[in-house]
Amino acid sequence: TPVEAPKDLQRLVAVTPVGTRVRLGVLRNGQAEDVEVTVGAYRETPLGK
């Protein structure tokens, strides 16, 4: 699924179960690269910590 804006990625991650492994296409130093990531649980921390 193409991501056009940061909110697009946030929505996709929010509906993906924790522990799911996904392939993510990124640009690194101007080069397209695929990386595999595992979705983790969101832990809210106070600002400044």
C-alpha positions in Angstrom: 0.0 0.0 0.0 1.6 3.3 -1.0 2.1 5.9 1.8 1.6 9.5 0.7 1.7 11.1 4.1 2.8 10.3 7.7 -0.9 9.8 8.7 -1.2 7.0 6.1 1.6 5.0 7.7 0.1 5.6 11.2 -3.3 4.3 10.1 -1.7 1.2 8.5 0.3 0.4 11.6 -2.7 1.0 13.9 -4.7 -1.7 12.1 -1.9 -4.2 11.9 -1.7 -6.8 14.8 1.2 -6.6 17.2 3.9 -9.1 16.2 3.1 -9.1 12.5 6.1 -9.0 10.3 5.8 -6.7 7.3 8.0 -5.6 4.5 8.5 -1.8 4.3 10.0 0.0 1.3 12.1 3.0 2.3 14.5 5.5 0.7 18.0 5.4 2.3 20.7 7.7 0.9 18.5 8.1 -2.2 18.3 4.4 -2.9 15.1 2.3 -2.6 15.4 -0.5 -0.1 13.1 -3.0 1.4 13.3 -3.8 5.1 11.4 -6.3 7.2 9.9 -4.9 10.4 7.9 -6.4 13.3 4.9 -4.3 14.5 5.3 -3.7 18.3 3.0 -2.4 21.0 2.7 1.4 21.3 3.9 2.6 24.7 3.0 6.2 25.5 5.6 8.0 27.6 5.5 11.5 29.1 7.1 14.2 27.0 10.8 14.8 27.7 11.6 11.3 28.8 
